Amino acid sequence: MKTIKNIFTDPLFCCSLIAAIATLVLGRPNFKEINWSTIGSLFSLMLTVQTLQFLNVFKFIAMKLTNLVKNSRQLIQLLIALAFFSSMLLTNDVAIITLIPLLSLSIKNLKVAPELPVILICLAANLGSILLPIGNPQNLFLFFNYQLNFNQFIKLSFPLWLISLIVCEALSFFINPIKILPQKEPLPVFKQWQLIISSFSAIIVLLSGLKLIPLLIGIIIAIFTSLIISPKIFKSIDYALLLTFLCFFIAFNNLSQAKFIKYFLKKIDNYQLGVYLSSLGLSQCLSNVPTAILWSPFTNQVPALFYGTNIGGLGTLIASLANLLAFKQYQINFQPKMHKYLKQFSLINFGLLLIYGLLGVIMLH
Protein backbone atom coordinates (compact mmCIF):
# COMPACT_ATOMS: atom_id res chain seq x y z
CA MET A 1 0.00 0.00 0.00
CA LYS A 2 2.83 2.37 0.89
CA THR A 3 4.53 1.58 -2.43
CA ILE A 4 1.36 2.47 -4.38
CA LYS A 5 1.00 5.70 -2.39
CA ASN A 6 4.62 6.64 -3.15
CA ILE A 7 4.02 6.09 -6.87
CA PHE A 8 0.96 8.33 -7.10
CA THR A 9 2.48 11.07 -4.93
CA ASP A 10 5.61 11.21 -7.08
CA PRO A 11 5.47 14.54 -8.99
CA LEU A 12 7.60 13.34 -11.91
CA PHE A 13 5.39 10.28 -12.45
CA CYS A 14 2.26 12.44 -12.29
CA CYS A 15 3.71 14.79 -14.94
CA SER A 16 4.63 11.87 -17.21
CA LEU A 17 1.16 10.34 -16.78
CA ILE A 18 -0.49 13.65 -17.73
CA ALA A 19 1.84 13.88 -20.78
CA ALA A 20 0.94 10.34 -21.86
CA ILE A 21 -2.79 11.06 -21.56
CA ALA A 22 -2.60 14.52 -23.17
CA THR A 23 -0.75 13.22 -26.25
CA LEU A 24 -3.44 10.62 -26.97
CA VAL A 25 -5.08 13.25 -29.20
CA LEU A 26 -2.03 13.04 -31.51
CA GLY A 27 -1.72 9.29 -31.85
CA ARG A 28 -2.61 5.90 -30.45
CA PRO A 29 -0.14 4.25 -28.07
CA ASN A 30 1.75 1.44 -29.77
CA PHE A 31 3.06 -0.80 -27.00
CA LYS A 32 5.36 -2.56 -29.46
CA GLU A 33 7.22 0.74 -29.91
CA ILE A 34 7.88 1.14 -26.17
CA ASN A 35 11.53 0.55 -25.36
CA TRP A 36 10.91 -2.43 -23.07
CA SER A 37 14.60 -3.33 -23.10
CA THR A 38 15.42 0.02 -21.44
CA ILE A 39 12.78 -0.51 -18.75
CA GLY A 40 13.86 -4.12 -18.17
CA SER A 41 17.53 -3.18 -18.06
CA LEU A 42 16.78 -0.32 -15.67
CA PHE A 43 14.78 -2.63 -13.36
CA SER A 44 17.58 -5.23 -13.18
CA LEU A 45 20.15 -2.49 -12.63
CA MET A 46 18.09 -0.91 -9.83
CA LEU A 47 17.76 -4.31 -8.15
CA THR A 48 21.51 -4.87 -8.41
CA VAL A 49 22.35 -1.44 -6.98
CA GLN A 50 19.87 -1.85 -4.11
CA THR A 51 21.33 -5.28 -3.34
CA LEU A 52 24.84 -3.82 -3.17
CA GLN A 53 23.48 -0.98 -1.02
CA PHE A 54 21.83 -3.51 1.31
CA LEU A 55 25.16 -5.32 1.73
CA ASN A 56 27.00 -2.02 2.45
CA VAL A 57 29.27 -2.50 -0.58
CA PHE A 58 28.79 1.15 -1.61
CA LYS A 59 29.53 2.29 1.94
CA PHE A 60 32.79 0.33 1.80
CA ILE A 61 33.77 1.91 -1.55
CA ALA A 62 32.80 5.39 -0.32
CA MET A 63 35.00 5.05 2.76
CA LYS A 64 37.89 3.88 0.60
CA LEU A 65 37.44 6.81 -1.80
CA THR A 66 37.47 9.38 0.99
CA ASN A 67 40.82 7.97 2.15
CA LEU A 68 42.30 8.61 -1.31
CA VAL A 69 41.60 12.36 -1.37
CA LYS A 70 42.22 15.41 0.81
CA ASN A 71 39.09 17.48 0.24
CA SER A 72 35.54 17.42 -1.15
CA ARG A 73 36.56 18.91 -4.50
CA GLN A 74 39.05 16.13 -5.17
CA LEU A 75 36.46 13.55 -4.09
CA ILE A 76 33.82 14.88 -6.48
CA GLN A 77 36.40 15.30 -9.27
CA LEU A 78 37.18 11.61 -8.84
CA LEU A 79 33.49 10.70 -9.12
CA ILE A 80 33.08 12.96 -12.18
CA ALA A 81 36.07 11.26 -13.82
CA LEU A 82 34.59 7.82 -13.03
CA ALA A 83 31.27 8.91 -14.57
CA PHE A 84 32.94 10.35 -17.66
CA PHE A 85 35.19 7.38 -18.48
CA SER A 86 32.95 4.52 -17.31
CA SER A 87 29.87 5.76 -19.20
CA MET A 88 31.41 5.17 -22.63
CA LEU A 89 31.69 1.44 -21.82
CA LEU A 90 28.95 0.84 -19.24
CA THR A 91 26.42 3.42 -20.59
CA ASN A 92 25.42 6.74 -19.08
CA ASP A 93 22.48 5.20 -17.18
CA VAL A 94 24.73 2.71 -15.36
CA ALA A 95 27.19 5.45 -14.41
CA ILE A 96 24.41 7.65 -12.98
CA ILE A 97 22.53 4.97 -11.09
CA THR A 98 25.68 3.69 -9.38
CA LEU A 99 27.69 6.87 -8.76
CA ILE A 100 24.99 9.16 -7.34
CA PRO A 101 24.24 6.78 -4.42
CA LEU A 102 28.01 6.52 -3.96
CA LEU A 103 28.21 10.33 -3.87
CA SER A 104 25.51 10.39 -1.18
CA LEU A 105 27.51 8.06 1.07
CA SER A 106 30.81 9.81 0.34
CA ILE A 107 29.67 13.32 1.34
CA LYS A 108 27.33 12.26 4.15
CA ASN A 109 29.57 13.74 6.84
CA LEU A 110 30.66 16.76 4.79
CA LYS A 111 28.88 20.10 4.54
CA VAL A 112 28.59 19.86 0.76
CA ALA A 113 25.41 20.89 -1.07
CA PRO A 114 24.64 17.88 -3.31
CA GLU A 115 22.90 19.70 -6.18
CA LEU A 116 25.97 20.77 -8.17
CA PRO A 117 27.87 17.45 -7.73
CA VAL A 118 24.80 15.47 -8.89
CA ILE A 119 24.36 17.72 -11.94
CA LEU A 120 28.07 17.45 -12.83
CA ILE A 121 28.06 13.65 -12.49
CA CYS A 122 25.02 13.51 -14.78
CA LEU A 123 26.70 15.87 -17.24
CA ALA A 124 29.92 13.82 -17.21
CA ALA A 125 27.99 10.59 -17.79
CA ASN A 126 26.07 12.08 -20.72
CA LEU A 127 29.08 13.69 -22.39
CA GLY A 128 31.55 10.88 -21.63
CA SER A 129 29.20 8.32 -23.18
CA ILE A 130 29.52 10.04 -26.58
CA LEU A 131 32.85 8.42 -27.51
CA LEU A 132 31.72 4.82 -28.18
CA PRO A 133 28.49 3.54 -29.80
CA ILE A 134 27.56 1.49 -26.72
CA GLY A 135 27.75 4.55 -24.44
CA ASN A 136 24.16 5.65 -24.99
CA PRO A 137 21.06 4.38 -26.86
CA GLN A 138 20.85 7.06 -29.56
CA ASN A 139 24.45 6.46 -30.68
CA LEU A 140 23.98 2.70 -30.72
CA PHE A 141 20.89 3.22 -32.90
CA LEU A 142 22.69 5.61 -35.28
CA PHE A 143 25.72 3.28 -35.50
CA PHE A 144 23.65 0.30 -36.66
CA ASN A 145 20.92 2.14 -38.56
CA TYR A 146 23.41 3.97 -40.82
CA GLN A 147 25.85 1.02 -40.90
CA LEU A 148 28.79 3.14 -39.75
CA ASN A 149 32.19 1.56 -39.23
CA PHE A 150 34.15 2.21 -36.05
CA ASN A 151 36.53 4.74 -37.65
CA GLN A 152 33.63 6.77 -39.06
CA PHE A 153 31.98 6.89 -35.65
CA ILE A 154 35.17 7.90 -33.80
CA LYS A 155 35.80 10.73 -36.29
CA LEU A 156 32.40 12.12 -35.32
CA SER A 157 32.56 11.51 -31.59
CA PHE A 158 36.18 12.12 -30.55
CA PRO A 159 36.39 15.95 -31.01
CA LEU A 160 33.15 16.47 -29.05
CA TRP A 161 34.24 13.97 -26.39
CA LEU A 162 37.65 15.62 -25.93
CA ILE A 163 36.13 19.09 -25.60
CA SER A 164 33.65 17.67 -23.07
CA LEU A 165 36.48 16.22 -20.97
CA ILE A 166 37.99 19.71 -20.65
CA VAL A 167 34.56 21.25 -19.89
CA CYS A 168 33.73 18.72 -17.13
CA GLU A 169 37.17 19.19 -15.57
CA ALA A 170 36.76 22.99 -15.63
CA LEU A 171 33.28 22.89 -14.07
CA SER A 172 34.51 20.69 -11.21
CA PHE A 173 36.54 23.64 -9.88
CA PHE A 174 33.27 25.31 -8.84
CA ILE A 175 33.06 22.73 -6.04
CA ASN A 176 34.08 24.20 -2.70
CA PRO A 177 37.12 22.28 -1.30
CA ILE A 178 36.22 21.16 2.22
CA LYS A 179 38.90 19.26 4.10
CA ILE A 180 38.15 15.57 4.67
CA LEU A 181 39.11 14.23 8.08
CA PRO A 182 40.42 10.65 8.48
CA GLN A 183 37.67 8.03 8.85
CA LYS A 184 37.26 6.65 12.37
CA GLU A 185 34.37 4.35 11.57
CA PRO A 186 35.42 0.72 10.88
CA LEU A 187 34.95 -0.63 7.35
CA PRO A 188 31.86 -2.81 6.77
CA VAL A 189 32.36 -6.57 6.96
CA PHE A 190 30.76 -8.83 4.34
CA LYS A 191 29.59 -12.42 4.27
CA GLN A 192 31.71 -14.01 1.58
CA TRP A 193 28.88 -15.95 -0.09
CA GLN A 194 26.72 -12.82 -0.35
CA LEU A 195 29.56 -10.82 -1.87
CA ILE A 196 30.33 -13.55 -4.44
CA ILE A 197 26.68 -13.95 -5.47
CA SER A 198 26.00 -10.19 -5.71
CA SER A 199 29.24 -9.58 -7.67
CA PHE A 200 28.38 -12.36 -10.12
CA SER A 201 24.86 -10.94 -10.49
CA ALA A 202 26.21 -7.41 -11.12
CA ILE A 203 28.48 -8.69 -13.91
CA ILE A 204 25.60 -10.60 -15.56
CA VAL A 205 23.31 -7.55 -15.35
CA LEU A 206 25.97 -5.31 -16.92
CA LEU A 207 26.56 -7.79 -19.74
CA SER A 208 22.82 -8.02 -20.41
CA GLY A 209 22.54 -4.22 -20.39
CA LEU A 210 25.30 -4.08 -23.00
CA LYS A 211 23.36 -6.69 -25.05
CA LEU A 212 26.23 -9.19 -24.86
CA ILE A 213 23.87 -11.75 -23.33
CA PRO A 214 20.03 -11.88 -23.41
CA LEU A 215 18.39 -9.22 -21.24
CA LEU A 216 15.97 -11.76 -19.75
CA ILE A 217 18.91 -13.64 -18.20
CA GLY A 218 20.09 -10.45 -16.47
CA ILE A 219 16.59 -9.74 -15.10
CA ILE A 220 16.12 -13.31 -13.80
CA ILE A 221 19.57 -13.38 -12.16
CA ALA A 222 18.98 -9.97 -10.51
CA ILE A 223 15.58 -11.08 -9.13
CA PHE A 224 16.93 -14.44 -7.95
CA THR A 225 19.95 -12.82 -6.23
CA SER A 226 17.80 -10.25 -4.40
CA LEU A 227 15.39 -12.96 -3.23
CA ILE A 228 18.26 -15.04 -1.83
CA ILE A 229 19.90 -12.14 0.00
CA SER A 230 16.74 -10.41 1.26
CA PRO A 231 13.22 -10.01 -0.20
CA LYS A 232 13.12 -6.62 1.58
CA ILE A 233 15.28 -5.26 -1.27
CA PHE A 234 12.22 -5.23 -3.54
CA LYS A 235 10.56 -2.63 -1.28
CA SER A 236 13.39 -0.16 -1.94
CA ILE A 237 12.94 -0.18 -5.74
CA ASP A 238 11.71 3.10 -7.21
CA TYR A 239 8.73 1.73 -9.13
CA ALA A 240 7.56 5.30 -9.83
CA LEU A 241 10.69 5.80 -11.96
CA LEU A 242 9.94 2.72 -14.06
CA LEU A 243 6.37 3.89 -14.60
CA THR A 244 7.64 7.41 -15.38
CA PHE A 245 9.82 6.01 -18.18
CA LEU A 246 6.88 3.94 -19.44
CA CYS A 247 4.60 7.01 -19.57
CA PHE A 248 7.24 9.11 -21.32
CA PHE A 249 7.78 6.38 -23.92
CA ILE A 250 4.02 6.39 -24.58
CA ALA A 251 4.01 10.21 -24.85
CA PHE A 252 7.05 10.22 -27.18
CA ASN A 253 5.45 7.56 -29.39
CA ASN A 254 2.19 9.52 -29.55
CA LEU A 255 4.05 12.72 -30.47
CA SER A 256 6.04 10.93 -33.17
CA GLN A 257 2.75 10.00 -34.89
CA ALA A 258 1.69 13.64 -35.15
CA LYS A 259 1.23 14.55 -38.83
CA PHE A 260 2.63 18.07 -38.39
CA ILE A 261 5.93 16.70 -37.06
CA LYS A 262 6.32 14.27 -39.99
CA TYR A 263 5.37 17.04 -42.44
CA PHE A 264 7.99 19.30 -40.84
CA LEU A 265 10.72 16.64 -41.14
CA LYS A 266 9.89 15.91 -44.78
CA LYS A 267 10.09 19.62 -45.61
CA ILE A 268 13.60 19.89 -44.11
CA ASP A 269 14.64 16.74 -45.99
CA ASN A 270 18.47 16.60 -46.26
CA TYR A 271 19.27 20.22 -45.47
CA GLN A 272 22.21 19.71 -43.09
CA LEU A 273 21.76 22.73 -40.82
CA GLY A 274 18.00 22.10 -40.75
CA VAL A 275 18.51 18.49 -39.64
CA TYR A 276 20.97 19.61 -36.97
CA LEU A 277 18.84 22.44 -35.52
CA SER A 278 15.58 20.49 -35.66
CA SER A 279 17.08 17.43 -33.93
CA LEU A 280 18.59 19.76 -31.34
CA GLY A 281 15.19 21.37 -30.78
CA LEU A 282 13.09 18.20 -30.90
CA SER A 283 15.36 16.57 -28.30
CA GLN A 284 14.26 19.24 -25.82
CA CYS A 285 10.67 17.99 -25.85
CA LEU A 286 10.89 14.44 -27.27
CA SER A 287 14.24 13.41 -25.71
CA ASN A 288 17.27 12.61 -27.86
CA VAL A 289 16.70 8.86 -28.34
CA PRO A 290 13.17 9.16 -29.84
CA THR A 291 14.40 12.13 -31.91
CA ALA A 292 17.17 10.01 -33.47
CA ILE A 293 14.69 7.23 -34.28
CA LEU A 294 12.06 9.67 -35.59
CA TRP A 295 14.50 11.51 -37.89
CA SER A 296 16.28 8.44 -39.30
CA PRO A 297 13.83 7.60 -42.14
CA PHE A 298 13.98 11.17 -43.47
CA THR A 299 17.71 11.96 -43.69
CA ASN A 300 21.15 10.71 -44.59
CA GLN A 301 22.85 13.65 -42.85
CA VAL A 302 24.49 11.47 -40.19
CA PRO A 303 26.91 14.10 -38.72
CA ALA A 304 24.03 16.60 -38.35
CA LEU A 305 21.83 14.02 -36.62
CA PHE A 306 24.69 12.77 -34.45
CA TYR A 307 25.62 16.25 -33.19
CA GLY A 308 21.99 17.32 -32.91
CA THR A 309 20.89 14.42 -30.73
CA ASN A 310 24.05 14.26 -28.59
CA ILE A 311 24.24 18.00 -27.96
CA GLY A 312 20.44 17.94 -27.68
CA GLY A 313 20.80 15.87 -24.50
CA LEU A 314 21.71 19.16 -22.83
CA GLY A 315 18.95 21.61 -21.96
CA THR A 316 15.65 20.41 -20.48
CA LEU A 317 15.17 17.69 -17.90
CA ILE A 318 13.63 15.40 -20.55
CA ALA A 319 16.20 16.18 -23.27
CA SER A 320 17.94 12.99 -22.17
CA LEU A 321 16.31 10.26 -20.11
CA ALA A 322 19.61 10.12 -18.20
CA ASN A 323 18.78 13.62 -16.92
CA LEU A 324 15.51 12.27 -15.50
CA LEU A 325 17.35 9.34 -13.98
CA ALA A 326 19.83 11.65 -12.23
CA PHE A 327 16.99 13.85 -10.95
CA LYS A 328 15.25 10.81 -9.45
CA GLN A 329 18.50 9.60 -7.87
CA TYR A 330 18.90 13.06 -6.34
CA GLN A 331 15.38 12.81 -4.87
CA ILE A 332 16.03 9.32 -3.47
CA ASN A 333 19.50 9.80 -2.01
CA PHE A 334 19.37 13.35 -0.63
CA GLN A 335 17.00 15.72 1.12
CA PRO A 336 15.83 17.31 -2.12
CA LYS A 337 15.58 21.04 -2.68
CA MET A 338 13.74 20.96 -6.00
CA HIS A 339 13.87 24.66 -6.79
CA LYS A 340 17.61 24.84 -6.12
CA TYR A 341 18.36 21.74 -8.19
CA LEU A 342 16.23 22.78 -11.18
CA LYS A 343 17.65 26.31 -11.10
CA GLN A 344 21.27 25.09 -11.15
CA PHE A 345 20.46 22.33 -13.66
CA SER A 346 18.82 24.82 -16.05
CA LEU A 347 21.59 27.40 -15.68
CA ILE A 348 24.35 24.88 -16.46
CA ASN A 349 22.52 22.87 -19.11
CA PHE A 350 21.05 25.75 -21.12
CA GLY A 351 24.34 27.63 -20.89
CA LEU A 352 26.18 24.60 -22.29
CA LEU A 353 23.43 23.99 -24.85
CA LEU A 354 24.05 27.46 -26.26
CA ILE A 355 27.86 26.98 -26.35
CA TYR A 356 27.74 23.42 -27.70
CA GLY A 357 24.97 24.39 -30.13
CA LEU A 358 27.24 26.96 -31.76
CA LEU A 359 30.14 24.50 -31.61
CA GLY A 360 28.05 21.94 -33.50
CA VAL A 361 27.39 24.43 -36.30
CA ILE A 362 31.16 25.07 -36.59
CA MET A 363 31.96 21.33 -36.62
CA LEU A 364 29.49 20.72 -39.45
CA HIS A 365 31.27 23.22 -41.73
C-alpha positions as CSV (number, residue, x, y, z in Angstrom):
1,M,0.0,0.0,0.0
2,K,2.8,2.4,0.9
3,T,4.5,1.6,-2.4
4,I,1.4,2.5,-4.4
5,K,1.0,5.7,-2.4
6,N,4.6,6.6,-3.2
7,I,4.0,6.1,-6.9
8,F,1.0,8.3,-7.1
9,T,2.5,11.1,-4.9
10,D,5.6,11.2,-7.1
11,P,5.5,14.5,-9.0
12,L,7.6,13.3,-11.9
13,F,5.4,10.3,-12.5
14,C,2.3,12.4,-12.3
15,C,3.7,14.8,-14.9
16,S,4.6,11.9,-17.2
17,L,1.2,10.3,-16.8
18,I,-0.5,13.7,-17.7
19,A,1.8,13.9,-20.8
20,A,0.9,10.3,-21.9
21,I,-2.8,11.1,-21.6
22,A,-2.6,14.5,-23.2
23,T,-0.8,13.2,-26.3
24,L,-3.4,10.6,-27.0
25,V,-5.1,13.2,-29.2
26,L,-2.0,13.0,-31.5
27,G,-1.7,9.3,-31.8
28,R,-2.6,5.9,-30.4
29,P,-0.1,4.3,-28.1
30,N,1.7,1.4,-29.8
31,F,3.1,-0.8,-27.0
32,K,5.4,-2.6,-29.5
33,E,7.2,0.7,-29.9
34,I,7.9,1.1,-26.2
35,N,11.5,0.5,-25.4
36,W,10.9,-2.4,-23.1
37,S,14.6,-3.3,-23.1
38,T,15.4,0.0,-21.4
39,I,12.8,-0.5,-18.8
40,G,13.9,-4.1,-18.2
41,S,17.5,-3.2,-18.1
42,L,16.8,-0.3,-15.7
43,F,14.8,-2.6,-13.4
44,S,17.6,-5.2,-13.2
45,L,20.2,-2.5,-12.6
46,M,18.1,-0.9,-9.8
47,L,17.8,-4.3,-8.1
48,T,21.5,-4.9,-8.4
49,V,22.3,-1.4,-7.0
50,Q,19.9,-1.8,-4.1
51,T,21.3,-5.3,-3.3
52,L,24.8,-3.8,-3.2
53,Q,23.5,-1.0,-1.0
54,F,21.8,-3.5,1.3
55,L,25.2,-5.3,1.7
56,N,27.0,-2.0,2.4
57,V,29.3,-2.5,-0.6
58,F,28.8,1.1,-1.6
59,K,29.5,2.3,1.9
60,F,32.8,0.3,1.8
61,I,33.8,1.9,-1.5
62,A,32.8,5.4,-0.3
63,M,35.0,5.1,2.8
64,K,37.9,3.9,0.6
65,L,37.4,6.8,-1.8
66,T,37.5,9.4,1.0
67,N,40.8,8.0,2.1
68,L,42.3,8.6,-1.3
69,V,41.6,12.4,-1.4
70,K,42.2,15.4,0.8
71,N,39.1,17.5,0.2
72,S,35.5,17.4,-1.1
73,R,36.6,18.9,-4.5
74,Q,39.1,16.1,-5.2
75,L,36.5,13.6,-4.1
76,I,33.8,14.9,-6.5
77,Q,36.4,15.3,-9.3
78,L,37.2,11.6,-8.8
79,L,33.5,10.7,-9.1
80,I,33.1,13.0,-12.2
81,A,36.1,11.3,-13.8
82,L,34.6,7.8,-13.0
83,A,31.3,8.9,-14.6
84,F,32.9,10.3,-17.7
85,F,35.2,7.4,-18.5
86,S,33.0,4.5,-17.3
87,S,29.9,5.8,-19.2
88,M,31.4,5.2,-22.6
89,L,31.7,1.4,-21.8
90,L,29.0,0.8,-19.2
91,T,26.4,3.4,-20.6
92,N,25.4,6.7,-19.1
93,D,22.5,5.2,-17.2
94,V,24.7,2.7,-15.4
95,A,27.2,5.5,-14.4
96,I,24.4,7.6,-13.0
97,I,22.5,5.0,-11.1
98,T,25.7,3.7,-9.4
99,L,27.7,6.9,-8.8
100,I,25.0,9.2,-7.3
101,P,24.2,6.8,-4.4
102,L,28.0,6.5,-4.0
103,L,28.2,10.3,-3.9
104,S,25.5,10.4,-1.2
105,L,27.5,8.1,1.1
106,S,30.8,9.8,0.3
107,I,29.7,13.3,1.3
108,K,27.3,12.3,4.2
109,N,29.6,13.7,6.8
110,L,30.7,16.8,4.8
111,K,28.9,20.1,4.5
112,V,28.6,19.9,0.8
113,A,25.4,20.9,-1.1
114,P,24.6,17.9,-3.3
115,E,22.9,19.7,-6.2
116,L,26.0,20.8,-8.2
117,P,27.9,17.5,-7.7
118,V,24.8,15.5,-8.9
119,I,24.4,17.7,-11.9
120,L,28.1,17.4,-12.8
121,I,28.1,13.6,-12.5
122,C,25.0,13.5,-14.8
123,L,26.7,15.9,-17.2
124,A,29.9,13.8,-17.2
125,A,28.0,10.6,-17.8
126,N,26.1,12.1,-20.7
127,L,29.1,13.7,-22.4
128,G,31.5,10.9,-21.6
129,S,29.2,8.3,-23.2
130,I,29.5,10.0,-26.6
131,L,32.8,8.4,-27.5
132,L,31.7,4.8,-28.2
133,P,28.5,3.5,-29.8
134,I,27.6,1.5,-26.7
135,G,27.7,4.6,-24.4
136,N,24.2,5.7,-25.0
137,P,21.1,4.4,-26.9
138,Q,20.8,7.1,-29.6
139,N,24.4,6.5,-30.7
140,L,24.0,2.7,-30.7
141,F,20.9,3.2,-32.9
142,L,22.7,5.6,-35.3
143,F,25.7,3.3,-35.5
144,F,23.6,0.3,-36.7
145,N,20.9,2.1,-38.6
146,Y,23.4,4.0,-40.8
147,Q,25.9,1.0,-40.9
148,L,28.8,3.1,-39.7
149,N,32.2,1.6,-39.2
150,F,34.2,2.2,-36.1
151,N,36.5,4.7,-37.7
152,Q,33.6,6.8,-39.1
153,F,32.0,6.9,-35.7
154,I,35.2,7.9,-33.8
155,K,35.8,10.7,-36.3
156,L,32.4,12.1,-35.3
157,S,32.6,11.5,-31.6
158,F,36.2,12.1,-30.6
159,P,36.4,15.9,-31.0
160,L,33.1,16.5,-29.1
161,W,34.2,14.0,-26.4
162,L,37.7,15.6,-25.9
163,I,36.1,19.1,-25.6
164,S,33.7,17.7,-23.1
165,L,36.5,16.2,-21.0
166,I,38.0,19.7,-20.7
167,V,34.6,21.2,-19.9
168,C,33.7,18.7,-17.1
169,E,37.2,19.2,-15.6
170,A,36.8,23.0,-15.6
171,L,33.3,22.9,-14.1
172,S,34.5,20.7,-11.2
173,F,36.5,23.6,-9.9
174,F,33.3,25.3,-8.8
175,I,33.1,22.7,-6.0
176,N,34.1,24.2,-2.7
177,P,37.1,22.3,-1.3
178,I,36.2,21.2,2.2
179,K,38.9,19.3,4.1
180,I,38.1,15.6,4.7
181,L,39.1,14.2,8.1
182,P,40.4,10.7,8.5
183,Q,37.7,8.0,8.8
184,K,37.3,6.7,12.4
185,E,34.4,4.4,11.6
186,P,35.4,0.7,10.9
187,L,35.0,-0.6,7.4
188,P,31.9,-2.8,6.8
189,V,32.4,-6.6,7.0
190,F,30.8,-8.8,4.3
191,K,29.6,-12.4,4.3
192,Q,31.7,-14.0,1.6
193,W,28.9,-16.0,-0.1
194,Q,26.7,-12.8,-0.4
195,L,29.6,-10.8,-1.9
196,I,30.3,-13.5,-4.4
197,I,26.7,-13.9,-5.5
198,S,26.0,-10.2,-5.7
199,S,29.2,-9.6,-7.7
200,F,28.4,-12.4,-10.1
201,S,24.9,-10.9,-10.5
202,A,26.2,-7.4,-11.1
203,I,28.5,-8.7,-13.9
204,I,25.6,-10.6,-15.6
205,V,23.3,-7.5,-15.4
206,L,26.0,-5.3,-16.9
207,L,26.6,-7.8,-19.7
208,S,22.8,-8.0,-20.4
209,G,22.5,-4.2,-20.4
210,L,25.3,-4.1,-23.0
211,K,23.4,-6.7,-25.0
212,L,26.2,-9.2,-24.9
213,I,23.9,-11.7,-23.3
214,P,20.0,-11.9,-23.4
215,L,18.4,-9.2,-21.2
216,L,16.0,-11.8,-19.7
217,I,18.9,-13.6,-18.2
218,G,20.1,-10.5,-16.5
219,I,16.6,-9.7,-15.1
220,I,16.1,-13.3,-13.8
221,I,19.6,-13.4,-12.2
222,A,19.0,-10.0,-10.5
223,I,15.6,-11.1,-9.1
224,F,16.9,-14.4,-7.9
225,T,19.9,-12.8,-6.2
226,S,17.8,-10.2,-4.4
227,L,15.4,-13.0,-3.2
228,I,18.3,-15.0,-1.8
229,I,19.9,-12.1,0.0
230,S,16.7,-10.4,1.3
231,P,13.2,-10.0,-0.2
232,K,13.1,-6.6,1.6
233,I,15.3,-5.3,-1.3
234,F,12.2,-5.2,-3.5
235,K,10.6,-2.6,-1.3
236,S,13.4,-0.2,-1.9
237,I,12.9,-0.2,-5.7
238,D,11.7,3.1,-7.2
239,Y,8.7,1.7,-9.1
240,A,7.6,5.3,-9.8
241,L,10.7,5.8,-12.0
242,L,9.9,2.7,-14.1
243,L,6.4,3.9,-14.6
244,T,7.6,7.4,-15.4
245,F,9.8,6.0,-18.2
246,L,6.9,3.9,-19.4
247,C,4.6,7.0,-19.6
248,F,7.2,9.1,-21.3
249,F,7.8,6.4,-23.9
250,I,4.0,6.4,-24.6
251,A,4.0,10.2,-24.8
252,F,7.0,10.2,-27.2
253,N,5.5,7.6,-29.4
254,N,2.2,9.5,-29.5
255,L,4.0,12.7,-30.5
256,S,6.0,10.9,-33.2
257,Q,2.8,10.0,-34.9
258,A,1.7,13.6,-35.2
259,K,1.2,14.6,-38.8
260,F,2.6,18.1,-38.4
261,I,5.9,16.7,-37.1
262,K,6.3,14.3,-40.0
263,Y,5.4,17.0,-42.4
264,F,8.0,19.3,-40.8
265,L,10.7,16.6,-41.1
266,K,9.9,15.9,-44.8
267,K,10.1,19.6,-45.6
268,I,13.6,19.9,-44.1
269,D,14.6,16.7,-46.0
270,N,18.5,16.6,-46.3
271,Y,19.3,20.2,-45.5
272,Q,22.2,19.7,-43.1
273,L,21.8,22.7,-40.8
274,G,18.0,22.1,-40.7
275,V,18.5,18.5,-39.6
276,Y,21.0,19.6,-37.0
277,L,18.8,22.4,-35.5
278,S,15.6,20.5,-35.7
279,S,17.1,17.4,-33.9
280,L,18.6,19.8,-31.3
281,G,15.2,21.4,-30.8
282,L,13.1,18.2,-30.9
283,S,15.4,16.6,-28.3
284,Q,14.3,19.2,-25.8
285,C,10.7,18.0,-25.9
286,L,10.9,14.4,-27.3
287,S,14.2,13.4,-25.7
288,N,17.3,12.6,-27.9
289,V,16.7,8.9,-28.3
290,P,13.2,9.2,-29.8
291,T,14.4,12.1,-31.9
292,A,17.2,10.0,-33.5
293,I,14.7,7.2,-34.3
294,L,12.1,9.7,-35.6
295,W,14.5,11.5,-37.9
296,S,16.3,8.4,-39.3
297,P,13.8,7.6,-42.1
298,F,14.0,11.2,-43.5
299,T,17.7,12.0,-43.7
300,N,21.2,10.7,-44.6
301,Q,22.9,13.6,-42.8
302,V,24.5,11.5,-40.2
303,P,26.9,14.1,-38.7
304,A,24.0,16.6,-38.3
305,L,21.8,14.0,-36.6
306,F,24.7,12.8,-34.4
307,Y,25.6,16.2,-33.2
308,G,22.0,17.3,-32.9
309,T,20.9,14.4,-30.7
310,N,24.0,14.3,-28.6
311,I,24.2,18.0,-28.0
312,G,20.4,17.9,-27.7
313,G,20.8,15.9,-24.5
314,L,21.7,19.2,-22.8
315,G,18.9,21.6,-22.0
316,T,15.7,20.4,-20.5
317,L,15.2,17.7,-17.9
318,I,13.6,15.4,-20.5
319,A,16.2,16.2,-23.3
320,S,17.9,13.0,-22.2
321,L,16.3,10.3,-20.1
322,A,19.6,10.1,-18.2
323,N,18.8,13.6,-16.9
324,L,15.5,12.3,-15.5
325,L,17.4,9.3,-14.0
326,A,19.8,11.7,-12.2
327,F,17.0,13.9,-11.0
328,K,15.3,10.8,-9.5
329,Q,18.5,9.6,-7.9
330,Y,18.9,13.1,-6.3
331,Q,15.4,12.8,-4.9
332,I,16.0,9.3,-3.5
333,N,19.5,9.8,-2.0
334,F,19.4,13.3,-0.6
335,Q,17.0,15.7,1.1
336,P,15.8,17.3,-2.1
337,K,15.6,21.0,-2.7
338,M,13.7,21.0,-6.0
339,H,13.9,24.7,-6.8
340,K,17.6,24.8,-6.1
341,Y,18.4,21.7,-8.2
342,L,16.2,22.8,-11.2
343,K,17.6,26.3,-11.1
344,Q,21.3,25.1,-11.1
345,F,20.5,22.3,-13.7
346,S,18.8,24.8,-16.1
347,L,21.6,27.4,-15.7
348,I,24.4,24.9,-16.5
349,N,22.5,22.9,-19.1
350,F,21.0,25.8,-21.1
351,G,24.3,27.6,-20.9
352,L,26.2,24.6,-22.3
353,L,23.4,24.0,-24.9
354,L,24.1,27.5,-26.3
355,I,27.9,27.0,-26.3
356,Y,27.7,23.4,-27.7
357,G,25.0,24.4,-30.1
358,L,27.2,27.0,-31.8
359,L,30.1,24.5,-31.6
360,G,28.1,21.9,-33.5
361,V,27.4,24.4,-36.3
362,I,31.2,25.1,-36.6
363,M,32.0,21.3,-36.6
364,L,29.5,20.7,-39.5
365,H,31.3,23.2,-41.7
